[in-house]
Amino acid sequence: MAVSASSHATAQARRPGGRSARVRDAVYTAVGELVGEGHRDTMTIPQVAERAGVNPTSVYRRWGSVEALLSEVAVAALTGDDSLPDTGTFAGDLKAWASAIAEDIFRPERGIYLRALASRGGLDGSCPCWEHRLRQAEKMAERGRERGERTPTPRQIVDHVVAPLYHHAVFGLPGGAAYAEALVADVFALAQ
């Protein structure tokens, strides 16, 4: 029986990403499990492949090294949530957003991912995590301005709220929701 073009398109729509996405997801899960079990410094490509149920050649071909793989998994973990709070006010949104970031990045496994990103070689002046947070700040500030609220610039938000949170998480300094709210108060003082 011949498969029509429309049924082929329907089958593809049900299989977003196909095998490549399944391999990626399995490898990401394996890396997360291994990092969570404390194997960050001893992790090998064959170990990741075995845990993921894929051929090591597939992992080597796509990522090349544990460092490249960990960096990609870190970016995915740290930029995966695209939701923004909508409390009805910019101040409420910014406090909730900053607190959610703090709760996420101060988890032990996130520190490992942040340090992996900080140590990656060949930096080209861009960071997917930073760009993601800047886009989120732009959306929140725009929404606030549409409601007639005075807002700090997106750059002020990432420089004075997000950057200190990440700095504290990477270097093991105290942080959390209370610290995030203090940073939000500071950035509002800048906007006055």
Disulfide bonds with the S-S distance in Angstrom:
none
